[in-house]
Amino acid sequence: MKVKFTSVVLLFAFVLNGQTPAKPRNPFPGNKNKTTTPAPVPPPSQQTIPPSTQPAPGPSQQTIPPSTQSSLPANTSSTLPPITGTDKEQIISTIFRVFDGMRLSDTGMMRPLFAPTCRLYTPVTNSLGQAILNEETLTNFFKAVSTPRKEIVDERILNNKIDIDGSLAQVWADYNLYVDNKFIHCGVDVFQLYKSNTGWKIFELADTRRTTGCGSDPKDDVASILDKWHVDAATANADAYFGAMTADGVFLGTDPTERWTREEFRAWAKSAFDAKKTWNFKASKRFVSFNQDQTIAWFDEELTTWMGTCRGSGVLLKTSDGWKIKQYNLTILVPNEKVQDYLRVIGK
């Protein structure tokens, strides 16, 4: 039984001492068995990746933050919607909510998701080269999560697989860990859950940690494609720009008549690309989501443009040639208080 997801236990490496570490540490500082720590590795990409619960950077920073698993506001424990859906959907939502709670330091959001007797484990190697199993209580974990800190601890799921047999389930997940937008380490989280009368509960959690063999965050991959797509437009690189779209891709412009296939769009824009008088859009916010097997991504982003603030949204497909844009929809944002003025301008 294997399934893929991100780690909760590794939070201790950072929140218990209130400082951002440069490399993985023993998550249980009081343990007499000190663990060995591999050398730190550079971030998987050069892009700054703040969690979606934080304010987005300004357009001048030219860094596009892909979202975390969700963008819940703080202090949501009393207003959260119930977890519903199929068993798989409920299990995924349960684990996503755990990590939302970690990012927000909201143990009220997290506590109902765990069995009271849940234990947390991390296999490590001590200074003598011996493999040992570190163990932590749920009480200490919640204490660590709720401890005030400046750093944002952000675990991101790369892949996950769920196995279910009746009221028993296991989630096996690859994850990357970021602290204040800096890549720290990766590993595997293993969640054991059972289905209670009030929903799925985590009764055991284990994780590994390493700085080698780490995968890239798919949100980074999608962000890189979209970033380059906008740059290719600004630099009039037509082959790269239109090559980033699927053959049956569609571009929806701001005018009611602007629904173009990729080739229609290319024909319309040819004169602008030939004259190198194209458009230069810069994203300041971006939110990305995926289907279960991460072959389809959908997004929305705020753009700084010559038309003012616009919103781009769309769908990407993961192909044998990498991510490709299947649809892009560009809209002009009209503040609510300006709608009547807007209607007068367009003769409505």
N, C-alpha and C positions, 0 to 999 in steps of 0.2 A: 504494500500500500504506500503510494507516494502522492504528494500533492504540494503545490508550490505557493509560498506567500512571504511576508516580511516579519522581522523580529521585534518582540516587545522587550525581551530580557535585556537586550543590548542597550536600552535606555539607561541602565544603571551606570554604565561606563562614563556617563556625562552628567546626569542630573544629581548624583550623590555628592559630587565635589563642587558643582556649580561652575565648572570651567570647561571650555572647549578643548578637548585633547587633540594633540597632533597625530596620534595613532591609537589603535585600540588598546584598552586597558583591562585589567581584571575588573569585571563588573561588580565584584563584591570586595571592596577595599579592606574589609576587616578579616578576610579569609587568610589564614596563615600560609596557604599554598599560593605562592606568587606565580603568575602565568608568564610565559615568554610572549613577546609581542613582535610580530614581523615588522619590517620597515614600512613606513607609510608610502602610499602610492599617490600619484597625481590624480586630479579629478578625471572622470571618463570623458568630459568635454570641457571646453573653456567657458561655457555659458553659465552665467549666474542663474541659480534655480531657487528662488524663494518659494516657500509653500504658499498655496493660494489663499491662506487665511491672513497673509501679511499684505500691506499696501504694495501695489505694483510700482515698479520704477518708472520714472518719467521717460518720455520718448527720447530725450537727449542721451540717456544711458545706453540705448541701443542693445539692451539685454531683454530677451523675451522670456518671461517666467511661465513654463508649462505648469499646469496646476498639479496639486497633489491629488489624492484619491477623491477628495471632496472639498468644499469651501464653506464648511459650517462656521457660523459666528461663535464667539465665546459665550460661555454660560448658557448652553443649550440643553442641559441635562433634563430640565423640566418641560421642554417644548419639543423634544424629538418625536418624529412620527414613529409609529410601531414598525417593527421589522416584519415584512410580509413577503409573499412569493413562494416559489418552489423551495424545496429543502436546500438546493444549491444556492439559490439567490439569497435565502436567509442566512446561510453560513457565510457567504462572501460579505454580505452587508454587516454581519456581526463583527467580522474581523476588520473591515474598513472602519467601523465605528470605534474599535479599540484604538486604531492609529490616529483617527481624528481626535480622540480624547487625549492621546499622548501629546499631539501637537499643541492642543489647547490647555494642557495641564488640568483637564477636567475629569477628575476621578468619578464624579457623579454620573457622567456619561458612560464610563467604563465598568463600574462596579456591577451593574445588573447582568453583564455579559459573561461573568466568571462564576464558576462554582466556588463556594466559600472555602473549599479544601484544595483549590488549585495550587500546584507547585510549578516553579519555573527552573529550568536546568540549562546549563551550558557546559559541554565537554571542552576541557582545556588541557594544556600541557604545562606542568609546573617546572620550576627551575632545575629539577633533576631529570627532566625529559620524560617524566611519567604522565600518562594520561589519567586525568581525574575528572570527576563530575561535580561542578559547582552547583549549589542549590540555593534558591531564594524563596522566601514566603511571599504570598500575595499581599500581606499587610505591608511589608517593606517595599514592595513594588509600588503600591499606591502612594506610600509616603514619598518615594522618590519622584513619582510623577507630579505630585501636588506641591513639591518644594519650589518656591519662587526661583526663577532663573532668567537670565537674559537671553540665553541661547535657544534657538528653535531646533528641536530634535525631530528630524523628518525621515521616517522610513518609507521606502517606496517599493511596491511590489513590481517585480519584473515578469514573473510567470507564476501561475498557480495551478494546482491540480487537486481535485477533491474526490475522495472515495467515501461512499456512504453505504452502510449496511444497517438497515432499520433505524434505530435510534443512536447509532454510533457513526462518527465521521472523523476523517483525518484530512487536514489541509497541509500540503507540502509546498513551500513557497521560496523562490529565490528573491532576495531583496538587496537593495543598496541603502546605505545609511548616510545621511547628510546632516551636518551640524552647522547652523548659520550659513547654509548654501554650499558648504564645502564637503566634498566627498570624503568619508572617513573609512568605511570598510563595507564589505558585502558578506553574504552568507546565505544560510537556509534557515527558515523558521518551520517548525513542525507543531501544528495545533491539533490537540485531541479534544473532541467535543461530543456531548451527548444531548439528545433532544428531551428537554424537560417539558412540564405542563405550561411553562411560560416562555418557551423558545429554546433555541440552541445555546448551550453554555460551554465555555472552555474549562476543561478540568485538568489539562496539563499542557505546558508549552515549553519547547526546547529550541535552542538556536545554536548555530555555528557562526564563526567570524573569521574572516581572512581578508588579505589585501591583494591576492593574486587570483587570476581566473575570473574576474568580475565582469559581468555583462553591462552593457550600456542601458540606461533608462529609455524605454521606448518613447517617452515624452520628449526626451532630448533629441531622439532621432527625428520625430515629427517636427519639432521646433526647428531643427537644422534645415529640413527640407523647405519649410515655409519661409524661414529667414533668407535662405539663398534665393528662393523664388522672387521675393521682393527686391533683393539686390540685383538679380538678373534683369528685372524690369527697369530698375533705375539706371543700369549700365547698358541697356539696349542689347542684351545677349539673348536674341530671339530663339536660337536653337535650344539653349538651356532652359529658357523660360517655358516654352511650349512643350519641350521634351519632359518637363516635370509633371505634365498632365497625362492621364490615360488617353488612349486613342479615342475613346468615346466620352471623354471628359466634357463638362459643360461649365461655362462661365456665365454668371448672372450679374449684369451690370446694374447701375442705378437708374437707367432709363427703362420704361416699360417694354421697349422693343429689344432690349439687350439680353436676349437669351441665345447664346452662341455655343455651338459645338467648338471643339478645340480648333478645327481647321477654319471655321467661320471667324472665330476670334482672331486667329493668326492673320487671316486675310484683311480683316478690319484694321488691325493694328500695324500692318506692314509698313505703311508710310511713316508712322511715328518711330518705329524701330529703325528703319532705313535712315531717317533724318536724325536719329539719336535724340529725339524729343519725346521721351517717354515719361512715365510717372514714377514718383519716389515715395512709397508708402513705408512708414516705420511703425511696427507694432509696439504697444506699451503694456498690454495685458493679453494673456492667452490662457485658455482653458481647454484641456484635451482629455478625451475619454476613449475607451477601447471596448470592443466586444470581448467575449470570454477568452478566445484563443489569440487575441491581439493581432488579427489580420485586417481589421477595419478600425479606423480612427475617425472621430468627429470632433470638431473644434469650433471655437469662436474667439475672435481677437479684436481688440480696439486698435484703430490705426490713426496715426497722424498723417493727414493728406492735405493737398491744396484746397480740398472742399471742406476742410474742417475735420472734426472727429467722425470717422466712419467705423462701421463694424464689418469685418469679414468673417464668414463662417463657411463650413464645408465638410467634405468627407474625403478621406484618403484610403487607398487600398494598398496592402502590402503585397507586392508582386515579386517575381523572380529577379527583377531589376531594382528592388527596393521600394520604398513608399512612393506612391504616385497620387496626384490630386485628381479625384474623380469629379468633384464639384466644388466650385467656389462661388460664394454669393456675397456681393459687395453692396452695402446699404449706407445711406447717409443718415446720421442720427439727428433727430429733431427733438429738442427739449419739449416737454409737455406744455410749458408756458408759451412756447412759440408756435404751437400747432395751428392756431387761428391765423397767424401771420403767414404760415406756410400754405394753408389752404387758399388764402387770398392770392398768393403769388402764383399758384398753379391753376387759378381760376375756378376753384371749388367753393 
